[in-house]
Amino acid sequence: MIKSILLPIDGSVYSETVLQYGIFLAKKFKSVLRILTIVDIRLYEWNLAAGADTFVPVMPSSEFQEESQRMQDEKADKVLEKAKNILKDSKLTYELVKTSGIPVDEILVYSKTNDLVIMGIRGEYERWSNSLLGATVEAVTRQISKPVLLTEKSFETPKRIHCGYDGSSAALKALQFAAYFASSLKIKVQILAVFDEEDEREAVLDEAEKYISPYNVEFQLRHETGDGTEVLINAQNSAPNASLMIIGSYGRSRLREAILGSTTVQVMRKAAKPVLLAK
């Protein structure tokens, strides 16, 4: 199911953790790793665009642009060289890729030929942002057609999986990944259904039980009431040891997401990591 994993890294504090999760999962799934670093053309081409449109046009010299590009290229080479050193003893098959472009666009392009993407929740410029989720990460997760695993700054081996299930098609995709990951990692799954009506809650969990039973994994059905977003976040954040949260993709109500923020976004922002967004 997962035979190729894309690891976009930028040299930030998240990069090594992304590599560690990639190595861990590639060994379990017997997957190929593809490490991608992107020379962000906006970091040097913006000078030309801004210079031409300002009140008093100030065009940077060609030497300035060339120097900016050279520095970005050198940095990308160093990022890949460090990744190579981390991977050299892993005994895994891997590829190192450097490309130029806008990060979101390039990640989306390269994701098409991979089964899973692993990203840190923030990028190298996190210290200048007050957001809980990087702009590149949020844009990628909204547009990508492949599952995305989001990591924090440190690696922890998952000891359990939490999976939210409400009977929707997005939740079914999450349940499929939960069953596959639990089978491959040999860990337990806790399936959470949050409904105020007991009959509805039990029907949904019966459905989940029928689906996951053939995988021969250890699982637990958890009945909850209240706010589904808070239940999912609290389940992972209060887990006694490292947990992997698997949730479905964005909901269908874009208006509600714009006003309140979807469950997907809130869990990605507030739950302990890693979080897998199933697609």
N, C-alpha and C positions, 0 to 999 in steps of 0.2 A: 504493500500500500504506500509506504514512504521509502523510496529508493534513491531519492536525491534531495539534498537539503541546501538551501541558499542562505548564506550568512553575510548580510551586508554589514560592514564595519567601517568606522571612520576614524579610529584612533582614540575615541573617547574612553572614559573609564568603564563603559559597558562592553567594549569590544572583546576583552578577554573572557568575560562571562558568556557572551554570545558564542565564542569559540568553545568554551567548556561544555555548554549545553549541546552544541553541535556534535562534539566528539562523543559525549555520553549517548546521545540518541542514535548517532550513526553506527555505533557499536551494537546497540540493541536491535536496530532495524537492518543492519548490514547495508548501509546507504553510502552513497558518494556525497562528499562535501564540496560545495562550490563557494569559495570565499570571494566576495565582491567588495571592492572599494571604488568610490566614485570621486573623480575630480570635479567638484562643483563649479561649473562654468560661471555661475552667478557671482562668485567671489572675485573674478577679474573682469568679466564682461560688463558688469553693472556700471563700471566706471565710464565706459563709452556711452551707454544709454543715458545715464544721469547727466554726464557732461554735456551732451547735445541738447538736453531739454531744460537745462537750468536757466534762470533769469539772466545770468551772465555766463555764457558758455565757457567752460574750461575743459578742454579736451586733454586727457592724459596722454603722455607720449607713448609711442609704440614700445619703447624700452621698458616703461613702467608696466605695461600690460604683459610683455614677454617675461619680465622678472616675476610678476605675480603668478603667471602660469607655471613658470619653472619651479617656484617654491611649492605650489600645490602638487605638481607632479612628483617632486622629491618626497614630499610628505606621504603621498599615496604609496610610493615604492617602499618607504620605511614601514608603513602599516602592514603591507603584505609580507615584508621580510620578517617582521615580528611574528605574524601569524604562521609563517612557514616554520619558524623555530619552535613554536608551541605544538605544531602538528607533526613534526618530524618523527617523534617517537610513538605516535598513535597507531601506526600500522594501518591507517585508513587510506583509501583512495581519495585524493582531493585535487581541486583545481584552484589556481589563483588568478583572479581576473581584475584588471584595472580598466576603467572606462571613464569617459568624460560626458557630462550632461547635467541635467537637473535630477537630484537624488530620487525623488518620488517617481519620475518617469522611468529612470533606469531600473529601479527595483521592480517596477511593474513589468517591464520588458523581460528581465531575466527570470522573474518568477514563473513565467509561462512554461519554462522547460524544467521546472523543479516541483517537487511534491509538497514541500514545507519550507516556510521562511521563518528564520529566527532573528529577532531584532531586540535591541535594548530599548527601554521605554522612552529614553531621551537621547539626544545626540551630543556632539562635542561642545555645543554652545549653551548647555543647560544652565550654567551659572548666570547667564543673562536673561533667563526666562523664569517667570513665576508660574508657568503652566505645569500641571501634574502629568501631562502627556505631551511628548514632542510633536511638533507640527508635522514633521515628515511621517512619523509613526501613525498619527491619526489619519492623515491623508491616504497613506498606503492601505491601512486596514479598511477604509471605506471603499476603495476602488479595486482592491486585489480580488482575484478569484480563487486564490489558494489559501490554505490555513496559515495563520501567523502565530508564532509563539513569542510572547513578550517577556523579557527578563529584567530583573533588577541588577544592581551592581555586583552582586555576589552569587556564586553557584551553590546550590544545595540539591542533593539527590532527592527527588520526590519519593515520599514514602506512602502517599495516598493520592487518589484522584477525587476531586469534587466535580460533579456534573449537574448543572441545572437542566431540568426537563419539564416542559409544559405541553408536550404533544404537538408542537408546531414543527414545520419542516426544518427550520433552523435548529431547533432543539434535537431533532432526530439526527441531524448531521453531527451535533456535538456528542450525542450518545454513541454514535458509530465510532468516533475517534476515541471516546473514553474506553470503549470495549477493546479497541485495537491497542491502545497504549497500555491498558491494564494487563492484557495478555502478553505483550512484548516485554513490559517492565516487571511483570510478576508482582503487582501491587493491587491493593483493594480499591474498589470504586464505591463512593457514596453518591447516590442519585437523589437529588433534592427536588421535590415538587411543592410549590407554594400556591395554595388555593384556600380561600376561606370556606368553600363548600367541601365537606368531607367526601361526598360521593364522587365529585369531580376529581379531587386529589387522588383518591384511591384508584379510580379508573385509569388515570394517567400513569400512576406507578405500576399498576398491573401490566399496562402496555410496555413500559420500560423493562419490567422483569421478563416478559416473554421475549423481548428482543435480545437482551444481554445473556440470558441463560445458556444458549448454545456455545458461548465463548469459554465456558468453564473457568470463569474468574470469580474471585470472592467479591461480593457486592453487598451493599446495604441500602435499603429504601428508607428515605427520611421524609416524613410528613411535616410540613410547616405551614403556618398562616402568617399573614402580615404583608409587609412590603418585600416583594421578591428580590429587589436589588440589594436591600440591606441584609436579607437572609443569606444570599450568596456571598457577599463580602464578609460578613461575620463568620460564616462557616469556614472560610479559608483563613481569615486572620486569627481565629481562635483555635485553629488546629494545633495539636500538641507537637507535631513535627512537620517538616516540609511537605507541602501539598501542591499538586498541579490542579488549577481550576480550568475546566473546559466549558466554554459557553458557545451558544450559537451566534450567528452574525446579527447585524443590525436589524431592527424591527422594520415593519412596513410603513409606520406613520412618521414620515419625515417632519411633519409639522410638530408633532409631540416631541420628537428628538430635539428640534430647534428650540423649543420652549423649555422643556424640562431636562433634556439629556437622556438618552436611551439607557436601558439597563446595560447594554454592551459597553458603552462609553464609561459609565460609572464604575462598573466592575474592573475594566481595564485601568482606570485611574486609581481606584482606592483599594482593590484587593491585593493581598500579598502576592508576589510573583513566584513562579511563572504562571501566566495565563495564556491558554491556547484559544484563539478565536477560530472556530470551525467554519469552514466555507463549503 
